[in-house]
Amino acid sequence: MLLPVKKVSVSILIPIKNEAVNLPRCLASVAWADEVWVVDSHSTDGSAAVAEATGARVVQFDFNGTWPKKKNWALEHLPFDHEWVFILDADEVLPPDTEAEIRAIVEDPAHPMDGYWINRRFMFMGKWLKHAYYPNWNLRLFRHARGRYEKITDAPTESGDNEVHEHVIVKGATGRLRSEMDHYAFPSVEVFVEKHNRYSNWEASVAVFGRLEGNALQHGRVGWRRRFKAWSQRLPFRPWLRFAYVYFWQRGFLDGREGYYFARLHGVYELLAVAKTHELRLGRRNARNS
């Protein structure tokens, strides 16, 4: 008689809002985890019931418009059963080999690391983009008492209640997981446009109202991208440069027509950020002169 396999002693944290379509696939990929928390923003599509049907623990989050956002609030307030937490978005899927890799980490009481980065593979128009936005490292597995998301701005950004541009800062050493997760962030062009319309609100608000300093990122690639982005905001022709970065520098042209569309859409995203930044600055100037 086979004994049941002991579940992995890790807490999965999934922030959601109206993710009933994505949740079954996401939750199935972490069925091996001993504890799953779903932090909902009062979904209206039955997401909470979908999560509860799998045994996940569902809590509701009320956003005050600025800070904290959903993930940091959860890290501060949820009574996790385990020391280690893995943060997973509803449109992400972990491969089967992640179970053994995470088990080896969290069940080692003398493990030297306090956090781990995982690489993401972006799915767009039904295919994995092997060049555009790849690799894409995110710090997602960490000892929850030692990690929090950076606070980049105090301004109301009108970009939603979930951390998208912020990264986790872990007090301690970090490493990289071998496993890579699939990211189904943009199942359609319509979804891409809707999300990046909100993201451009964030970009404009940070550019106009200021960025808080003092957080040191722990991954060279992410830090380099931040410095490059800050420098690039002083350049002309930013929408074209954003397209060129994705299509030529990241070799998105090797991803075929999908890579071209992906790069062009990011150019549009940059145009929205530039235009909204100008609009906000005009509004502030007019308010001071009135």
Secondary structure as GFF3:
##gff-version 3
##sequence-region A 1 290
A	DSSP	beta_strand	8	16	.	.	.	ID=ss1
A	DSSP	alpha_helix	23	28	.	.	.	ID=ss2
A	DSSP	beta_strand	33	40	.	.	.	ID=ss3
A	DSSP	alpha_helix	47	53	.	.	.	ID=ss4
A	DSSP	beta_strand	57	60	.	.	.	ID=ss5
A	DSSP	alpha_helix	70	77	.	.	.	ID=ss6
A	DSSP	beta_strand	84	87	.	.	.	ID=ss7
A	DSSP	beta_strand	92	93	.	.	.	ID=ss8
A	DSSP	alpha_helix	98	106	.	.	.	ID=ss9
A	DSSP	beta_strand	115	124	.	.	.	ID=ss10
A	DSSP	beta_strand	127	128	.	.	.	ID=ss11
A	DSSP	beta_strand	137	143	.	.	.	ID=ss12
A	DSSP	three_ten_helix	144	146	.	.	.	ID=ss13
A	DSSP	beta_strand	147	149	.	.	.	ID=ss14
A	DSSP	beta_strand	168	170	.	.	.	ID=ss15
A	DSSP	beta_strand	174	186	.	.	.	ID=ss16
A	DSSP	alpha_helix	189	209	.	.	.	ID=ss17
A	DSSP	alpha_helix	220	232	.	.	.	ID=ss18
A	DSSP	alpha_helix	238	244	.	.	.	ID=ss19
A	DSSP	pi_helix	245	249	.	.	.	ID=ss20
A	DSSP	three_ten_helix	252	255	.	.	.	ID=ss21
A	DSSP	alpha_helix	256	289	.	.	.	ID=ss22
###
